[in-house]
């Protein structure tokens, strides 16, 4: 994606955010982390 944006002259930023703990509580963790991630990345 970055390569195409670079070729087209479009600024591109990408961030990876771990959204859950990949365990039995993953669904609950995902919701909590989604809210936190939105706050951190905005």
TISE-680413 format. One record per residue: chain; z, y, x of N, C-alpha, C in turn; residue number from 1. Coordinates in Angstrom, 2 decimals. Layout:
% residues N
> ch,n_c3,n_c2,n_c1,ca_c3,ca_c2,ca_c1,c_c3,c_c2,c_c1,i
> A,Z,Y,X,Z,Y,X,Z,Y,X,NUM
...
This chain:
% residues 42
> ch,n_c3,n_c2,n_c1,ca_c3,ca_c2,ca_c1,c_c3,c_c2,c_c1,i
> A,0.00,-1.17,0.82,0.00,0.00,0.00,0.00,1.25,0.88,1
> A,0.81,1.24,1.92,0.88,2.37,2.83,-0.48,2.64,3.48,2
> A,-1.16,1.58,3.86,-2.46,1.73,4.52,-3.46,2.44,3.61,3
> A,-3.51,2.03,2.37,-4.45,2.65,1.42,-4.07,4.11,1.18,4
> A,-2.79,4.38,0.99,-2.35,5.76,0.79,-2.70,6.62,2.00,5
> A,-2.50,6.07,3.20,-2.85,6.80,4.42,-4.35,7.10,4.45,6
> A,-5.16,6.11,4.12,-6.62,6.30,4.11,-7.05,7.35,3.09,7
> A,-6.33,7.42,1.97,-6.68,8.36,0.90,-5.98,9.71,1.05,8
> A,-5.14,9.84,2.08,-4.43,11.10,2.31,-3.31,11.34,1.31,9
> A,-2.73,10.25,0.80,-1.65,10.35,-0.17,-0.33,10.03,0.53,10
> A,0.64,10.92,0.38,1.95,10.68,0.98,2.62,9.51,0.28,11
> A,3.19,8.61,1.05,3.81,7.41,0.49,5.14,7.14,1.19,12
> A,6.16,6.89,0.39,7.47,6.51,0.91,7.92,5.26,0.18,13
> A,8.49,4.33,0.89,8.94,3.08,0.29,10.34,2.77,0.79,14
> A,11.21,2.39,-0.12,12.58,2.05,0.23,12.91,0.69,-0.36,15
> A,13.58,-0.14,0.42,14.03,-1.45,-0.08,15.52,-1.34,-0.35,16
> A,15.91,-1.78,-1.51,17.31,-1.73,-1.90,17.70,-3.10,-2.43,17
> A,18.71,-3.72,-1.83,19.18,-5.03,-2.29,19.89,-4.83,-3.62,18
> A,19.39,-5.50,-4.66,19.89,-5.22,-6.00,20.89,-6.22,-6.55,19
> A,21.07,-7.36,-5.89,22.07,-8.30,-6.38,22.52,-9.20,-5.24,20
> A,23.55,-9.98,-5.51,24.13,-10.85,-4.48,23.56,-12.27,-4.52,21
> A,22.57,-12.53,-5.35,21.92,-13.84,-5.45,22.94,-14.96,-5.70,22
> A,23.84,-14.71,-6.66,24.83,-15.72,-7.01,24.96,-15.76,-8.54,23
> A,26.02,-16.36,-9.04,26.21,-16.47,-10.49,26.36,-15.12,-11.18,24
> A,26.77,-14.11,-10.45,26.96,-12.77,-11.02,25.75,-11.87,-10.78,25
> A,24.62,-12.44,-10.40,23.45,-11.65,-10.02,22.98,-10.72,-11.14,26
> A,22.99,-11.19,-12.38,22.52,-10.34,-13.49,23.41,-9.11,-13.63,27
> A,24.72,-9.31,-13.56,25.66,-8.18,-13.65,25.53,-7.28,-12.42,28
> A,25.43,-7.87,-11.24,25.27,-7.09,-10.00,24.01,-6.24,-10.06,29
> A,22.94,-6.80,-10.59,21.66,-6.10,-10.63,21.77,-4.82,-11.43,30
> A,22.42,-4.89,-12.58,22.57,-3.70,-13.42,23.39,-2.64,-12.70,31
> A,24.52,-3.04,-12.10,25.36,-2.08,-11.37,24.63,-1.48,-10.19,32
> A,23.93,-2.31,-9.43,23.22,-1.84,-8.24,22.02,-0.98,-8.60,33
> A,21.38,-1.24,-9.74,20.26,-0.41,-10.18,20.73,1.03,-10.40,34
> A,21.87,1.19,-11.03,22.44,2.52,-11.26,22.77,3.19,-9.93,35
> A,23.42,2.44,-9.04,23.77,2.98,-7.72,22.52,3.35,-6.93,36
> A,21.54,2.48,-6.91,20.30,2.74,-6.19,19.59,3.97,-6.69,37
> A,19.54,4.14,-8.01,18.90,5.32,-8.57,19.60,6.59,-8.10,38
> A,20.93,6.54,-8.04,21.69,7.69,-7.56,21.43,7.97,-6.08,39
> A,21.43,6.92,-5.28,21.25,7.08,-3.84,19.84,7.53,-3.46,40
> A,18.85,7.06,-4.20,17.47,7.33,-3.83,16.86,8.53,-4.56,41
> A,17.66,9.22,-5.35,17.09,10.38,-6.07,17.41,11.68,-5.36,42
